[in-house]
């Protein structure tokens, strides 16, 4: 596949000089190897866009670290909510399997939350 076809939809790609484009192509190969599944497209695109933003001075390591910390907090919050609602739902008569499926968690995780598994 032509490099331009693969990368021209990445914002800022057209501002990179030849040396950066060459580096970008190598990085893109690594990124595709890390995230090879069709469903991983959002990860590939986010990663490659971040590379360009970093090179252009629009994304710092501190920015990336802050975003990661924010994502960790959001995940922790979502897990806490799911855990509490899962235990409430089973306590209200919901099935373990159905509750786990609706929450998108493994039934064994739900059992652990309920104190029925270590």
C-alpha positions as CSV (number, residue, x, y, z in Angstrom):
1,X,0.0,0.0,0.0
2,X,1.2,3.5,-0.8
3,X,2.5,5.4,2.2
4,X,0.5,8.5,1.3
5,X,-2.7,6.5,1.1
6,X,-2.0,5.0,4.5
7,X,-1.1,8.2,6.3
8,X,-2.7,11.1,4.5
9,X,-5.7,11.1,6.8
10,X,-3.5,11.6,9.9
11,X,-3.8,15.3,10.8
12,X,-0.5,17.0,10.3
13,X,1.1,14.2,8.2
14,X,1.4,16.6,5.3
15,X,3.6,19.0,7.4
16,X,6.3,16.4,8.1
17,X,9.6,16.6,6.2
18,X,11.0,13.6,4.4
19,X,13.1,12.4,7.3
20,X,10.1,12.5,9.7
21,X,7.9,10.7,7.1
22,X,10.5,7.9,6.9
23,X,10.6,7.6,10.7
24,X,6.8,7.7,10.7
25,X,6.6,4.9,8.3
26,X,8.8,2.7,10.5
27,X,6.8,3.6,13.6
28,X,3.6,2.8,11.7
29,X,4.9,-0.7,11.0
30,X,5.6,-1.2,14.7
31,X,2.2,0.2,15.7
32,X,0.5,-2.2,13.2
33,X,2.4,-5.1,14.7
34,X,1.3,-4.1,18.2
35,X,-2.3,-3.6,17.2
36,X,-2.9,-6.0,14.3
37,X,-6.7,-6.7,14.6
38,X,-9.2,-4.8,12.4
39,X,-11.0,-3.7,15.6
40,X,-7.7,-2.1,16.7
41,X,-7.9,0.6,14.1
42,X,-8.8,3.2,16.7
43,X,-5.7,2.4,18.7
44,X,-3.5,2.6,15.5
45,X,-5.0,5.9,14.5
46,X,-4.7,7.4,18.0
47,X,-1.1,6.3,18.3
48,X,0.0,7.6,14.9
49,X,-1.8,10.9,15.4
50,X,-0.1,11.3,18.8
51,X,3.3,10.8,17.1
52,X,2.6,13.6,14.7
53,X,1.3,15.9,17.5
54,X,4.4,15.1,19.6
55,X,6.7,16.0,16.8
56,X,4.8,19.2,16.0
57,X,5.0,20.2,19.7
58,X,1.3,19.9,20.3
59,X,1.5,16.9,22.7
60,X,4.0,16.5,25.5
61,X,4.9,13.6,27.7
62,X,3.2,15.4,30.6
63,X,0.0,15.7,28.5
64,X,0.1,12.0,27.7
65,X,0.8,11.2,31.4
66,X,-2.1,13.3,32.5
67,X,-4.4,11.7,29.9
68,X,-3.3,8.2,31.2
69,X,-4.0,9.2,34.8
70,X,-7.4,10.5,33.8
71,X,-8.2,7.3,32.0
72,X,-7.1,5.2,35.0
73,X,-9.4,7.3,37.3
74,X,-12.3,6.9,34.8
75,X,-11.7,3.1,34.6
76,X,-11.5,2.8,38.4
77,X,-14.8,4.8,38.7
78,X,-16.5,2.6,36.1
79,X,-15.3,-0.6,37.8
80,X,-16.6,0.7,41.2
81,X,-20.0,1.6,39.8
82,X,-20.2,-1.8,37.9
83,X,-19.2,-3.7,41.1
84,X,-21.8,-1.9,43.2
85,X,-24.6,-2.2,40.7
86,X,-23.8,-5.8,40.1
87,X,-24.0,-6.7,43.8
88,X,-27.3,-4.7,44.1
89,X,-28.8,-6.4,41.0
90,X,-28.0,-9.9,42.3
91,X,-29.3,-8.9,45.7
92,X,-32.5,-7.7,44.1
93,X,-33.0,-11.2,42.5
94,X,-31.1,-10.8,39.2
95,X,-29.3,-13.9,38.0
96,X,-25.5,-14.0,38.3
97,X,-25.0,-14.9,34.7
98,X,-27.4,-12.3,33.4
99,X,-26.0,-9.6,35.6
100,X,-22.4,-10.4,34.6
101,X,-23.4,-10.4,30.9
102,X,-25.2,-7.0,31.2
103,X,-22.1,-5.5,32.9
104,X,-19.7,-7.0,30.4
105,X,-17.7,-8.8,33.1
106,X,-16.9,-12.4,33.7
107,X,-19.2,-14.3,36.0
108,X,-16.2,-15.2,38.2
109,X,-15.5,-11.5,38.7
110,X,-19.1,-11.0,39.9
111,X,-18.8,-13.9,42.2
112,X,-15.7,-12.4,43.7
113,X,-17.5,-9.1,44.2
114,X,-20.3,-11.0,46.0
115,X,-17.8,-12.6,48.3
116,X,-18.6,-16.0,46.9
117,X,-15.2,-16.6,45.4
118,X,-11.6,-15.7,46.5
